[in-house]
């Protein structure tokens, strides 16, 4: 499908046309005074995680990076999230080695690299001891990360503390992310207050992490303008496109004066991923906002070709299927972008949203998911429900499962749905939909308080029902196991360096352990091979020495016998030839070439 074919796909779903009636008017959104905007490229981290299940190899990443950097990108998110687990589990690669190589490549461009991590949970389900959290963040910065974006699924500020200390100690930049969600108890003031708390705790910048892309245009305008009015540190916008709000949220962030906006290059944008860099840059150009980028069509073409090639390779290798995007060009989309800005300036929110969807259609992005918007859950969580129920032959329970999500959230303090709470709530909701009164251990831990305080209090009687006690309890991380297992059949620890230990602690029962065992096993096999070869060489040398010594001894004996015969011959002259003498001479001659 070409760009012009896509331009004819102008019908947005009916729900979007009716969503923002407001009597035909909403808030008038006009550009506020602002400086340049930073467009942060997520293509090689969250972009590929959203569309390619984080299957890009280090070589593919390093092939694309210089092309992206040549466009003038000054911040890239390249590490964290699922990249550590995926690198070890599927690609047999060392995550820290990938980070180091990316850092080496980006340094001449003066480009900052960003890593995403969770506060106290890092990449697991249970909270880690403070020193492990600090060590990981410190090692990440020392290995090449410039900015550590830290979030907590509960927006519980104490869960950021240990990460902040590690980043500070290593000289990194701390990006405190507030997880955005919806629910009857949430107001803009809740998220703004969390942002202010993070700023007071020492965050260098604040990110709005809308992991499900659920922030509608009116909420986006209120939130972003308030953040810019209240915060002293820079503000960053992060959203996804699944329910259809991604691009218009990015445009509104631009109008509101947000300092940086997370985007992806076109092949990795749209759908369950993020707003398109090209589209956001077009709006910035029309508004006269400097992005500092060089988006010459030839340069864009090289980036698009590299990323598209990686998509094709990953699709073939891992059986994936990704939508195909096209760039119609600036001139084809500029009239629609100008019309969008005109609608927003007059408060015509529904018309602005519809026009943005026409731009998305022109680029070949998937249409908005009404199911995700209606269910108010992340797209990945929605897909997991669909797949799990289908595998179990229970697809008819889908509506009940979606209803159960909000029921479970209401009992669990209206937790945001992001890792690990999205998985915890999802599993509990699945059982609830099937009529099973099952409480998985992680859900029990959430209700108990082991993950921290939930955004809103959990009823004590419900906690007693689930956990057996009424009062909230904190997690005891003193029981964290620090012992490192040995390579089977040896006394060699599978983790010896600081980075190896961190990989084991982060993934002790899965990819970390398996990768380290394979790594150490290969190294041990090389040592055994080298030792075997050394012993073989020594034995060969020993046998050769014995052989040479035997020859020398036989030569010496022959020479001695010859000497004896010669002595006798001197004392007893004879004219007859002595056969024994000739034999000794010949025998001695055999050893003279040694």
GILIN-V454002 format. One record per run of one state. SS is the DSSP state (H for helix, E for strand, - for the rest). FROM is the first residue (numbers start at 1). TO is the last residue. Records with the same first field share a line. If there is no record, write none. Layout:
SS: FROM-TO ; FROM-TO
This chain:
-: 1-2 ; 8-13 ; 20-21 ; 25-37 ; 42-42 ; 53-57 ; 70-74 ; 81-82 ; 90-94 ; 108-111 ; 119-121 ; 123-129 ; 143-146 ; 152-156 ; 171-172 ; 180-187 ; 202-204 ; 211-216 ; 231-233 ; 240-245 ; 257-259 ; 265-265 ; 270-273 ; 275-275 ; 288-296 ; 319-329 ; 346-348 ; 363-369 ; 376-378 ; 392-394 ; 412-420 ; 434-440 ; 449-459 ; 468-476 ; 480-485 ; 487-492 ; 494-497 ; 507-510 ; 572-578 ; 591-594
H: 3-7 ; 14-19 ; 22-24 ; 43-52 ; 58-69 ; 83-89 ; 95-107 ; 130-142 ; 157-170 ; 188-201 ; 217-230 ; 246-256 ; 266-268 ; 277-287 ; 297-318 ; 330-345 ; 349-362 ; 370-375 ; 379-391 ; 395-411 ; 421-433 ; 441-448 ; 460-467 ; 477-479 ; 498-506 ; 511-571 ; 579-590
E: 38-41 ; 75-80 ; 112-118 ; 122-122 ; 147-151 ; 173-179 ; 205-210 ; 234-239 ; 260-264 ; 269-269 ; 274-274 ; 276-276 ; 486-486 ; 493-493
